[in-house]
């Protein structure tokens, strides 16, 4: 669950929305811990600006995301590990 009512998960943002990474979460098991570590290595760190550019077919995955100056395609599982504060 997000820490405050002003935050949400990246997967919940509408297409085109801007936000700031609040924290990475979801390290309940080894696989999730590896996903969280990888996201941090890619630049999804607290305070970093992020934008959900668009969603895949049918509004699902992949999610086209820009963090800093770099664009990534994320699965919903990955986007659910990124808590953000919408701008």
Phi and psi in radians as a Rosetta constraint file:
Dihedral C 1 N 2 CA 2 C 2 CIRCULARHARMONIC -1.044 0.35
Dihedral N 2 CA 2 C 2 N 3 CIRCULARHARMONIC 2.641 0.35
Dihedral C 2 N 3 CA 3 C 3 CIRCULARHARMONIC -1.220 0.35
Dihedral N 3 CA 3 C 3 N 4 CIRCULARHARMONIC -0.538 0.35
Dihedral C 3 N 4 CA 4 C 4 CIRCULARHARMONIC -2.448 0.35
Dihedral N 4 CA 4 C 4 N 5 CIRCULARHARMONIC 2.883 0.35
Dihedral C 4 N 5 CA 5 C 5 CIRCULARHARMONIC -1.203 0.35
Dihedral N 5 CA 5 C 5 N 6 CIRCULARHARMONIC -0.344 0.35
Dihedral C 5 N 6 CA 6 C 6 CIRCULARHARMONIC -1.411 0.35
Dihedral N 6 CA 6 C 6 N 7 CIRCULARHARMONIC -0.227 0.35
Dihedral C 6 N 7 CA 7 C 7 CIRCULARHARMONIC -1.819 0.35
Dihedral N 7 CA 7 C 7 N 8 CIRCULARHARMONIC 2.815 0.35
Dihedral C 7 N 8 CA 8 C 8 CIRCULARHARMONIC -2.676 0.35
Dihedral N 8 CA 8 C 8 N 9 CIRCULARHARMONIC 3.127 0.35
Dihedral C 8 N 9 CA 9 C 9 CIRCULARHARMONIC -1.597 0.35
Dihedral N 9 CA 9 C 9 N 10 CIRCULARHARMONIC 2.630 0.35
Dihedral C 9 N 10 CA 10 C 10 CIRCULARHARMONIC -0.945 0.35
Dihedral N 10 CA 10 C 10 N 11 CIRCULARHARMONIC -0.620 0.35
Dihedral C 10 N 11 CA 11 C 11 CIRCULARHARMONIC -1.124 0.35
Dihedral N 11 CA 11 C 11 N 12 CIRCULARHARMONIC -0.330 0.35
Dihedral C 11 N 12 CA 12 C 12 CIRCULARHARMONIC -1.610 0.35
Dihedral N 12 CA 12 C 12 N 13 CIRCULARHARMONIC -0.170 0.35
Dihedral C 12 N 13 CA 13 C 13 CIRCULARHARMONIC -1.244 0.35
Dihedral N 13 CA 13 C 13 N 14 CIRCULARHARMONIC 2.583 0.35
Dihedral C 13 N 14 CA 14 C 14 CIRCULARHARMONIC -1.349 0.35
Dihedral N 14 CA 14 C 14 N 15 CIRCULARHARMONIC 2.748 0.35
Dihedral C 14 N 15 CA 15 C 15 CIRCULARHARMONIC -0.991 0.35
Dihedral N 15 CA 15 C 15 N 16 CIRCULARHARMONIC 2.382 0.35
Dihedral C 15 N 16 CA 16 C 16 CIRCULARHARMONIC 1.565 0.35
Dihedral N 16 CA 16 C 16 N 17 CIRCULARHARMONIC -0.141 0.35
Dihedral C 16 N 17 CA 17 C 17 CIRCULARHARMONIC -1.287 0.35
Dihedral N 17 CA 17 C 17 N 18 CIRCULARHARMONIC 2.522 0.35
Dihedral C 17 N 18 CA 18 C 18 CIRCULARHARMONIC -1.826 0.35
Dihedral N 18 CA 18 C 18 N 19 CIRCULARHARMONIC 2.564 0.35
Dihedral C 18 N 19 CA 19 C 19 CIRCULARHARMONIC -2.740 0.35
Dihedral N 19 CA 19 C 19 N 20 CIRCULARHARMONIC 3.103 0.35
Dihedral C 19 N 20 CA 20 C 20 CIRCULARHARMONIC -2.178 0.35
Dihedral N 20 CA 20 C 20 N 21 CIRCULARHARMONIC 2.366 0.35
Dihedral C 20 N 21 CA 21 C 21 CIRCULARHARMONIC -1.121 0.35
Dihedral N 21 CA 21 C 21 N 22 CIRCULARHARMONIC 2.211 0.35
Dihedral C 21 N 22 CA 22 C 22 CIRCULARHARMONIC -1.636 0.35
Dihedral N 22 CA 22 C 22 N 23 CIRCULARHARMONIC -0.826 0.35
Dihedral C 22 N 23 CA 23 C 23 CIRCULARHARMONIC -2.960 0.35
Dihedral N 23 CA 23 C 23 N 24 CIRCULARHARMONIC 2.862 0.35
Dihedral C 23 N 24 CA 24 C 24 CIRCULARHARMONIC -1.789 0.35
Dihedral N 24 CA 24 C 24 N 25 CIRCULARHARMONIC 2.454 0.35
Dihedral C 24 N 25 CA 25 C 25 CIRCULARHARMONIC -2.541 0.35
Dihedral N 25 CA 25 C 25 N 26 CIRCULARHARMONIC 2.956 0.35
Dihedral C 25 N 26 CA 26 C 26 CIRCULARHARMONIC 1.853 0.35
Dihedral N 26 CA 26 C 26 N 27 CIRCULARHARMONIC 0.393 0.35
Dihedral C 26 N 27 CA 27 C 27 CIRCULARHARMONIC -1.527 0.35
Dihedral N 27 CA 27 C 27 N 28 CIRCULARHARMONIC 0.918 0.35
Dihedral C 27 N 28 CA 28 C 28 CIRCULARHARMONIC -1.365 0.35
Dihedral N 28 CA 28 C 28 N 29 CIRCULARHARMONIC -0.477 0.35
Dihedral C 28 N 29 CA 29 C 29 CIRCULARHARMONIC -2.404 0.35
Dihedral N 29 CA 29 C 29 N 30 CIRCULARHARMONIC 3.092 0.35
Dihedral C 29 N 30 CA 30 C 30 CIRCULARHARMONIC -1.070 0.35
Dihedral N 30 CA 30 C 30 N 31 CIRCULARHARMONIC -0.696 0.35
Dihedral C 30 N 31 CA 31 C 31 CIRCULARHARMONIC -1.153 0.35
Dihedral N 31 CA 31 C 31 N 32 CIRCULARHARMONIC -0.774 0.35
Dihedral C 31 N 32 CA 32 C 32 CIRCULARHARMONIC -1.146 0.35
Dihedral N 32 CA 32 C 32 N 33 CIRCULARHARMONIC -0.663 0.35
Dihedral C 32 N 33 CA 33 C 33 CIRCULARHARMONIC -1.075 0.35
Dihedral N 33 CA 33 C 33 N 34 CIRCULARHARMONIC -0.688 0.35
Dihedral C 33 N 34 CA 34 C 34 CIRCULARHARMONIC -1.155 0.35
Dihedral N 34 CA 34 C 34 N 35 CIRCULARHARMONIC -0.709 0.35
Dihedral C 34 N 35 CA 35 C 35 CIRCULARHARMONIC -1.102 0.35
Dihedral N 35 CA 35 C 35 N 36 CIRCULARHARMONIC -0.783 0.35
Dihedral C 35 N 36 CA 36 C 36 CIRCULARHARMONIC -1.100 0.35
Dihedral N 36 CA 36 C 36 N 37 CIRCULARHARMONIC -0.739 0.35
Dihedral C 36 N 37 CA 37 C 37 CIRCULARHARMONIC -1.090 0.35
Dihedral N 37 CA 37 C 37 N 38 CIRCULARHARMONIC -0.765 0.35
Dihedral C 37 N 38 CA 38 C 38 CIRCULARHARMONIC -1.098 0.35
Dihedral N 38 CA 38 C 38 N 39 CIRCULARHARMONIC -0.746 0.35
Dihedral C 38 N 39 CA 39 C 39 CIRCULARHARMONIC -1.075 0.35
Dihedral N 39 CA 39 C 39 N 40 CIRCULARHARMONIC -0.707 0.35
Dihedral C 39 N 40 CA 40 C 40 CIRCULARHARMONIC -1.084 0.35
Dihedral N 40 CA 40 C 40 N 41 CIRCULARHARMONIC -0.709 0.35
Dihedral C 40 N 41 CA 41 C 41 CIRCULARHARMONIC -1.153 0.35
Dihedral N 41 CA 41 C 41 N 42 CIRCULARHARMONIC -0.512 0.35
Dihedral C 41 N 42 CA 42 C 42 CIRCULARHARMONIC -1.363 0.35
Dihedral N 42 CA 42 C 42 N 43 CIRCULARHARMONIC -0.206 0.35
Dihedral C 42 N 43 CA 43 C 43 CIRCULARHARMONIC 2.007 0.35
Dihedral N 43 CA 43 C 43 N 44 CIRCULARHARMONIC 0.040 0.35
Dihedral C 43 N 44 CA 44 C 44 CIRCULARHARMONIC -1.428 0.35
Dihedral N 44 CA 44 C 44 N 45 CIRCULARHARMONIC 1.420 0.35
Dihedral C 44 N 45 CA 45 C 45 CIRCULARHARMONIC -2.107 0.35
Dihedral N 45 CA 45 C 45 N 46 CIRCULARHARMONIC 2.649 0.35
Dihedral C 45 N 46 CA 46 C 46 CIRCULARHARMONIC -0.914 0.35
Dihedral N 46 CA 46 C 46 N 47 CIRCULARHARMONIC 2.340 0.35
Dihedral C 46 N 47 CA 47 C 47 CIRCULARHARMONIC 1.642 0.35
Dihedral N 47 CA 47 C 47 N 48 CIRCULARHARMONIC -0.193 0.35
Dihedral C 47 N 48 CA 48 C 48 CIRCULARHARMONIC -1.419 0.35
Dihedral N 48 CA 48 C 48 N 49 CIRCULARHARMONIC 2.324 0.35
Dihedral C 48 N 49 CA 49 C 49 CIRCULARHARMONIC -1.215 0.35
Dihedral N 49 CA 49 C 49 N 50 CIRCULARHARMONIC 2.517 0.35
Dihedral C 49 N 50 CA 50 C 50 CIRCULARHARMONIC -2.478 0.35
Dihedral N 50 CA 50 C 50 N 51 CIRCULARHARMONIC 2.597 0.35
Dihedral C 50 N 51 CA 51 C 51 CIRCULARHARMONIC -2.377 0.35
Dihedral N 51 CA 51 C 51 N 52 CIRCULARHARMONIC 2.321 0.35
Dihedral C 51 N 52 CA 52 C 52 CIRCULARHARMONIC -1.508 0.35
Dihedral N 52 CA 52 C 52 N 53 CIRCULARHARMONIC 1.830 0.35
Dihedral C 52 N 53 CA 53 C 53 CIRCULARHARMONIC -1.261 0.35
Dihedral N 53 CA 53 C 53 N 54 CIRCULARHARMONIC -0.895 0.35
Dihedral C 53 N 54 CA 54 C 54 CIRCULARHARMONIC -2.912 0.35
Dihedral N 54 CA 54 C 54 N 55 CIRCULARHARMONIC 2.902 0.35
Dihedral C 54 N 55 CA 55 C 55 CIRCULARHARMONIC -1.900 0.35
Dihedral N 55 CA 55 C 55 N 56 CIRCULARHARMONIC 2.799 0.35
Dihedral C 55 N 56 CA 56 C 56 CIRCULARHARMONIC -1.241 0.35
Dihedral N 56 CA 56 C 56 N 57 CIRCULARHARMONIC -3.016 0.35
Dihedral C 56 N 57 CA 57 C 57 CIRCULARHARMONIC -0.944 0.35
Dihedral N 57 CA 57 C 57 N 58 CIRCULARHARMONIC 2.365 0.35
Dihedral C 57 N 58 CA 58 C 58 CIRCULARHARMONIC 1.251 0.35
Dihedral N 58 CA 58 C 58 N 59 CIRCULARHARMONIC 0.281 0.35
Dihedral C 58 N 59 CA 59 C 59 CIRCULARHARMONIC 1.298 0.35
Dihedral N 59 CA 59 C 59 N 60 CIRCULARHARMONIC 0.320 0.35
Dihedral C 59 N 60 CA 60 C 60 CIRCULARHARMONIC -1.812 0.35
Dihedral N 60 CA 60 C 60 N 61 CIRCULARHARMONIC -2.225 0.35
Dihedral C 60 N 61 CA 61 C 61 CIRCULARHARMONIC -1.969 0.35
Dihedral N 61 CA 61 C 61 N 62 CIRCULARHARMONIC 2.793 0.35
Dihedral C 61 N 62 CA 62 C 62 CIRCULARHARMONIC -1.347 0.35
Dihedral N 62 CA 62 C 62 N 63 CIRCULARHARMONIC 2.828 0.35
Dihedral C 62 N 63 CA 63 C 63 CIRCULARHARMONIC -1.734 0.35
Dihedral N 63 CA 63 C 63 N 64 CIRCULARHARMONIC 2.195 0.35
Dihedral C 63 N 64 CA 64 C 64 CIRCULARHARMONIC -1.509 0.35
Dihedral N 64 CA 64 C 64 N 65 CIRCULARHARMONIC 2.085 0.35
Dihedral C 64 N 65 CA 65 C 65 CIRCULARHARMONIC -2.249 0.35
Dihedral N 65 CA 65 C 65 N 66 CIRCULARHARMONIC 2.462 0.35
Dihedral C 65 N 66 CA 66 C 66 CIRCULARHARMONIC -2.005 0.35
Dihedral N 66 CA 66 C 66 N 67 CIRCULARHARMONIC 2.190 0.35
Dihedral C 66 N 67 CA 67 C 67 CIRCULARHARMONIC -2.140 0.35
Dihedral N 67 CA 67 C 67 N 68 CIRCULARHARMONIC 2.139 0.35
Dihedral C 67 N 68 CA 68 C 68 CIRCULARHARMONIC 1.109 0.35
Dihedral N 68 CA 68 C 68 N 69 CIRCULARHARMONIC -2.178 0.35
Dihedral C 68 N 69 CA 69 C 69 CIRCULARHARMONIC -1.836 0.35
Dihedral N 69 CA 69 C 69 N 70 CIRCULARHARMONIC 0.171 0.35
Dihedral C 69 N 70 CA 70 C 70 CIRCULARHARMONIC -2.018 0.35
Dihedral N 70 CA 70 C 70 N 71 CIRCULARHARMONIC 2.440 0.35
Dihedral C 70 N 71 CA 71 C 71 CIRCULARHARMONIC -1.825 0.35
Dihedral N 71 CA 71 C 71 N 72 CIRCULARHARMONIC 2.478 0.35
Dihedral C 71 N 72 CA 72 C 72 CIRCULARHARMONIC -2.348 0.35
Dihedral N 72 CA 72 C 72 N 73 CIRCULARHARMONIC 2.736 0.35
Dihedral C 72 N 73 CA 73 C 73 CIRCULARHARMONIC -1.876 0.35
Dihedral N 73 CA 73 C 73 N 74 CIRCULARHARMONIC 2.127 0.35
Dihedral C 73 N 74 CA 74 C 74 CIRCULARHARMONIC -2.018 0.35
Dihedral N 74 CA 74 C 74 N 75 CIRCULARHARMONIC 2.597 0.35
Dihedral C 74 N 75 CA 75 C 75 CIRCULARHARMONIC -1.406 0.35
Dihedral N 75 CA 75 C 75 N 76 CIRCULARHARMONIC 2.789 0.35
Dihedral C 75 N 76 CA 76 C 76 CIRCULARHARMONIC -1.040 0.35
Dihedral N 76 CA 76 C 76 N 77 CIRCULARHARMONIC -0.673 0.35
Dihedral C 76 N 77 CA 77 C 77 CIRCULARHARMONIC -1.001 0.35
Dihedral N 77 CA 77 C 77 N 78 CIRCULARHARMONIC -0.709 0.35
Dihedral C 77 N 78 CA 78 C 78 CIRCULARHARMONIC -1.243 0.35
Dihedral N 78 CA 78 C 78 N 79 CIRCULARHARMONIC -0.757 0.35
Dihedral C 78 N 79 CA 79 C 79 CIRCULARHARMONIC -1.140 0.35
Dihedral N 79 CA 79 C 79 N 80 CIRCULARHARMONIC -0.438 0.35
Dihedral C 79 N 80 CA 80 C 80 CIRCULARHARMONIC -1.321 0.35
Dihedral N 80 CA 80 C 80 N 81 CIRCULARHARMONIC -0.125 0.35
Dihedral C 80 N 81 CA 81 C 81 CIRCULARHARMONIC -1.664 0.35
Dihedral N 81 CA 81 C 81 N 82 CIRCULARHARMONIC -0.053 0.35
Dihedral C 81 N 82 CA 82 C 82 CIRCULARHARMONIC -1.958 0.35
Dihedral N 82 CA 82 C 82 N 83 CIRCULARHARMONIC 1.901 0.35
Dihedral C 82 N 83 CA 83 C 83 CIRCULARHARMONIC -1.542 0.35
Dihedral N 83 CA 83 C 83 N 84 CIRCULARHARMONIC 2.322 0.35
Dihedral C 83 N 84 CA 84 C 84 CIRCULARHARMONIC -2.273 0.35
Dihedral N 84 CA 84 C 84 N 85 CIRCULARHARMONIC 2.810 0.35
Dihedral C 84 N 85 CA 85 C 85 CIRCULARHARMONIC -1.950 0.35
Dihedral N 85 CA 85 C 85 N 86 CIRCULARHARMONIC 1.948 0.35
Dihedral C 85 N 86 CA 86 C 86 CIRCULARHARMONIC -1.091 0.35
Dihedral N 86 CA 86 C 86 N 87 CIRCULARHARMONIC 2.589 0.35
